[in-house]
């Protein structure tokens, strides 16, 4: 690679990480909790042309862009898709970067074919940035605190032991292998209860008898923060699947602080966390036969 190409080459991991750091440091990221009831599709981005949901890191990228830019929708299209749809991108609109992972084969040192993974950035536009596109109003979230059948089914089919009451804390005990929740009657809403429950269920998936999620020397003394980040993203993904909003998350501000510190020290940390959150979600939805794995797409 010549020097000019080196100067123009930008690692997609650096680009994405810097976009997220900028969003957090702007102060707007901390507001995503405030209006969650009306923007419950924050972590439920999808392609407006194909109707396919995004997964992994793109769930977070589109959610951050939606919140920081106050987009009323979480649907996106590429420039060409918008043009083909008859709703071209409005003049002067700026794109949002998402990531597409692709596998290619190359000749290895031993003469055999080897699979190589690489990440490529793609530019997409929110449908509200398109000329002539009518953005549908999001349905209102019910705040009646009634059992959410599908959430209860996720817990039941997982086989997890969940204890409720006799504690004012929510946590997962890896040694005893159970989830502890405060009594649901003390929560202000069912969204708050189930978002917290899903957060702890993501922790449950990381047990050595399940996904055996460990972060090792790479994260060092920040391994705890990395696990909390996985649980936070995983909870948001699951709540979007359930059609509710994670309006309350324990120690959310602390999570974001750890999040930012991790991102600055490791440019691929957010990719690792998003990938692990996706695996946790797939495990919890496994018995419902609705795993989101494999639904990633270029745009």
C-alpha positions in Angstrom: 0.0 0.0 0.0 1.5 3.3 -1.0 1.6 6.3 1.3 -1.3 8.1 -0.3 -3.5 5.1 0.3 -2.3 4.7 3.8 -3.3 8.4 4.5 -6.7 7.8 3.1 -7.3 4.5 4.8 -9.5 4.7 8.0 -10.1 1.7 10.2 -13.9 1.2 10.4 -13.6 0.3 14.1 -12.0 3.7 14.8 -14.6 5.5 12.8 -17.6 3.8 14.5 -16.1 4.1 18.0 -15.3 7.8 17.5 -18.9 8.4 16.4 -20.3 6.7 19.5 -17.9 8.6 21.8 -18.9 11.9 20.2 -22.6 11.1 20.7 -22.0 10.2 24.4 -19.8 13.3 25.1 -22.3 15.6 23.5 -24.6 14.9 26.5 -27.5 13.9 24.3 -26.9 10.2 24.9 -27.9 10.6 28.6 -31.3 11.8 27.4 -32.3 8.6 25.7 -33.9 7.4 28.9 -36.2 10.5 29.3 -38.6 9.9 26.4 -38.3 6.2 26.1 -42.1 5.5 26.2 -42.7 7.4 23.0 -39.4 6.3 21.3 -39.6 2.6 22.3 -38.0 1.5 18.9 -34.7 3.1 19.9 -32.9 -0.3 19.7 -35.1 -1.7 17.0 -33.6 -0.2 13.8 -34.4 -1.8 10.5 -33.9 -1.3 6.7 -36.9 0.6 5.3 -36.5 -1.0 1.9 -36.2 -4.6 2.9 -37.9 -4.4 6.3 -35.1 -6.5 7.8 -33.9 -5.6 11.3 -30.4 -4.6 12.0 -28.3 -6.6 14.5 -25.1 -6.4 16.5 -23.3 -3.1 16.4 -25.8 -1.6 13.9 -28.5 -1.8 16.5 -26.5 0.6 18.7 -25.4 2.8 15.8 -28.8 3.5 14.4 -30.3 3.9 17.9 -27.6 6.5 18.8 -28.2 8.4 15.6 -32.0 8.3 16.1 -31.7 9.8 19.6 -28.9 12.3 19.0 -30.5 13.7 15.8 -34.1 13.5 17.1 -35.3 11.3 14.2 -39.0 10.2 14.7 -38.3 6.8 13.1 -35.7 4.1 13.2 -35.9 3.0 9.6 -33.0 3.6 7.2 -32.1 3.3 3.5 -29.0 3.6 1.4 -28.9 6.5 -1.1 -29.7 4.1 -4.0 -32.5 2.3 -2.1 -34.1 5.7 -1.4 -33.8 6.7 -5.1 -35.3 3.4 -6.2 -38.1 3.8 -3.7 -39.1 7.1 -5.3 -38.2 9.0 -2.2 -34.7 10.5 -2.8 -32.5 11.9 -0.1 -33.2 15.5 0.6 -30.4 17.9 -0.5 -27.9 18.6 2.2 -28.8 15.7 4.4 -25.9 13.9 6.1 -25.6 10.1 6.3 -25.2 7.7 9.2 -22.4 5.1 9.2 -23.3 1.4 9.8 -21.1 -1.7 9.4 -21.3 -4.8 7.2 -19.2 -7.8 8.0 -18.3 -10.0 5.0 -16.4 -13.3 4.6 -14.0 -13.9 1.8 -11.7 -16.7 0.9 -8.0 -16.3 0.2 -5.0 -18.6 -0.3 -3.3 -19.4 2.9 0.4 -20.1 3.5 -0.2 -23.8 3.3 -1.9 -23.5 0.0 -5.4 -24.1 1.4 -8.3 -21.7 1.3 -8.8 -19.6 4.4 -11.8 -17.6 5.5 -11.1 -13.9 6.3 -13.6 -11.5 7.9 -13.5 -7.8 7.2 -15.7 -4.9 8.2 -16.9 -2.3 5.7 -18.7 1.0 6.4 -22.0 1.8 4.7 -23.8 5.2 4.5 -27.5 5.1 5.3 -30.1 7.8 5.7 -33.0 7.9 8.1 -36.4 7.8 6.3 -37.2 11.2 7.7 -34.3 12.5 5.6 -36.0 11.4 2.4 -38.2 13.6 0.2 -41.8 12.4 0.1 -41.4 9.6 2.6 -44.3 9.5 5.2 -43.0 8.5 8.6 -45.5 6.4 10.5 -46.3 7.4 14.1 -45.0 5.0 16.7 -47.7 3.3 18.7 -48.0 4.3 22.3 -46.6 2.0 25.0 -49.2 0.8 27.5 -48.2 1.6 31.1 -50.6 -0.8 32.7 -48.6 -3.0 34.9 -49.9 -6.4 33.8 -47.7 -9.5 33.2 -46.1 -9.5 29.8 -46.7 -13.0 28.5 -43.9 -13.3 26.1 -41.3 -11.9 28.5 -42.5 -14.4 31.1 -42.2 -17.1 28.5 -38.6 -16.2 27.8 -37.7 -16.7 31.4 -39.8 -19.9 31.8 -38.3 -21.6 28.7 -34.8 -20.5 29.6 -34.9 -22.7 32.7 -33.4 -19.8 34.8 -34.2 -19.6 38.5 -35.7 -16.2 39.2 -36.4 -15.1 42.7 -38.7 -12.2 43.3 -39.1 -10.2 46.5 -37.3 -10.3 49.8 -34.7 -7.9 48.4 -34.5 -4.4 47.1 -31.7 -5.3 44.7 -31.7 -6.8 41.2 -28.7 -9.0 40.4 -27.5 -12.3 39.1 -25.6 -14.6 41.4 -23.1 -16.7 39.4 -22.2 -18.9 42.3 -25.8 -19.9 43.2 -26.9 -19.5 39.6 -30.1 -17.5 40.0 -31.5 -14.1 39.3 -32.8 -12.0 42.1 -35.4 -9.3 41.5 -37.3 -6.9 43.8 -41.0 -7.5 44.0 -42.6 -6.2 40.8 -45.1 -4.2 42.9 -42.3 -1.7 43.8 -41.6 -0.8 40.1 -43.2 2.3 38.6 -44.0 0.5 35.3 -44.0 -2.9 33.7 -41.3 -1.5 31.3 -39.1 -0.8 34.2 -39.6 -4.3 35.7 -39.0 -6.2 32.5 -36.1 -4.1 31.3 -34.4 -4.8 34.6 -35.3 -8.5 34.4 -33.9 -8.8 30.9 -30.7 -7.0 32.0 -30.2 -9.7 34.6 -31.2 -12.5 32.2 -28.4 -11.4 29.9 -26.0 -11.7 32.8 -27.5 -15.2 33.4 -26.5 -16.2 29.8 -22.9 -15.5 30.6 -22.6 -18.3 33.2 -19.9 -20.9 32.7 -22.5 -23.5 32.0 -24.0 -21.5 29.2 -22.1 -19.0 27.0 -19.2 -18.9 29.4 -18.7 -15.2 28.7 -15.3 -14.0 29.9 -13.3 -10.9 28.8 -9.9 -12.0 30.0 -6.7 -10.0 30.0 -7.7 -7.7 27.1 -10.1 -5.9 29.4 -8.2 -6.4 32.6 -9.8 -4.6 35.6 -12.5 -3.3 33.3 -14.0 -6.8 32.7 -16.8 -5.9 35.0 -17.7 -2.8 33.0 -17.5 -4.8 29.8 -20.0 -7.3 31.2 -22.3 -4.5 32.3 -22.2 -3.0 28.9 -23.2 -6.4 27.3 -26.1 -6.7 29.7 -27.2 -3.1 29.0 -27.2 -3.5 25.2 -28.7 -7.0 25.5 -31.5 -5.7 27.7 -32.3 -3.0 25.2 -32.4 -5.4 22.3 -34.7 -7.8 24.1 -37.0 -4.9 25.2 -37.3 -3.8 21.6 -38.2 -7.3 20.6 -40.8 -7.4 23.3 -42.3 -4.1 22.1 -41.5 -2.3 25.3 -39.0 0.4 26.3 -36.2 0.0 28.8 -37.2 3.2 30.6 -35.3 2.4 33.8 -31.9 0.6 34.1 -30.0 0.3 37.4 -26.9 2.6 37.6 -27.3 3.6 34.0 -25.1 6.7 34.4 -22.4 4.5 35.8 -22.7 2.1 32.9 -22.3 4.9 30.4 -19.2 6.2 32.2 -17.6 2.8 32.0 -18.8 2.5 28.5 -16.9 5.7 27.4 -13.8 4.7 29.3 -13.8 1.3 27.6 -14.3 2.8 24.2 -11.4 5.2 24.5 -9.0 2.5 25.7 -10.1 -0.2 23.2 -11.5 0.8 19.8 -13.1 -2.7 19.3 -14.7 -2.9 22.7 -18.1 -1.8 21.5 -18.0 -4.4 18.7 -17.2 -7.1 21.2 -20.0 -6.0 23.5 -22.6 -5.8 20.8 -21.6 -9.2 19.5 -21.9 -10.8 22.9 -25.2 -9.1 23.5 -26.5 -10.5 20.3 -25.4 -14.1 21.4 -27.2 -13.6 24.7 -30.4 -12.5 23.0 -30.2 -15.4 20.6 -29.8 -17.9 23.5 -32.8 -16.4 25.4 -35.0 -16.5 22.3 -33.8 -19.9 21.2 -36.8 -21.8 22.4 -39.2 -19.2 20.8 -37.5 -20.0 17.4 -37.2 -16.3 16.6 -33.4 -15.8 16.9 -32.2 -12.6 15.4 -28.9 -14.2 14.3 -28.0 -14.0 10.7 -30.3 -11.0 9.9 -27.4 -8.6 9.5 -27.2 -7.0 6.1 -25.2 -4.4 4.3 -27.7 -1.6 4.8 
